[in-house]
Amino acid sequence: MSICDLRVGRFATALPAVFALSMLTAQPGTAQQAHTTPRSSTIRHFQSISPTFGPAGTVVQLATLNLPLEYKVHIGYGATRMGFETLFEVRQDMWGDISAEVTVPPSAPWDRAIFFVAFNAIFSPIGLSDPFHVLNENGMLRRTGRITDESETCMTMRDQDDYLYALTGDVAGLSVGDDVTVEGSYSETSSCLDGSAIGVVRVNPVG
């Protein structure tokens, strides 16, 4: 899909992700990163992110439309209640659109979802991607959260950032309300629900 095709597509604010970004705090050692908590209406949703999962080193294509025209736009990444890290500066076109390739850094965590963020010259966030799921060297991710009952056919889990996953694979012995850390393979879709799925390989109780 071209950037022109995207222009006539949806232009929505990802409210859960906006809330996540509002919890970010600047990491020590990352120069000039003065975090501000924006109003949700000031953050635009990236229309395109591909792929949405992979190991560190994965090249991700980002595109978004009609960002506020800024003197400078920086691309970075971060996670809920963690710091953000700026990666590079990107050019806007005359409409405010940006298109960029981002390489997932080695420091990206595999135990929670990350976001790619567009910042203006004073490092106030103006754009936010859908989540990206980082896999480890064995192609797995780790999530800590609580077992829930949100699907008629599968066991589900809410992680520490309130993302919902369907659990398949080795789920014997798990019960609703259990606080656990799971490791397993990741899938963007599942027959259980319209969302992400983890093929569980290992489970450890929390606490």
Buried (B, 14 or more C-beta within 10 A) or exposed (E): EEBEEBEEEEEEEBEEBBEBBBEBEBBEEEEEBEBEEBEEEBBBBBBBBEEBBBBBEBEBEBBBBBBEEBEEBBBBBBBBEBBBBBBEEBEBEEEBBBBBEBEBBEEBBBBBBBBBBBBBEEBBBBBBBBBBBBBBEEEBBBBBBBBBEBBEEBBBBBBBBEBBBBBBBBBEEBEEEBEBBBBBBBBEEBEBBEBBBBBBEEBEEEE
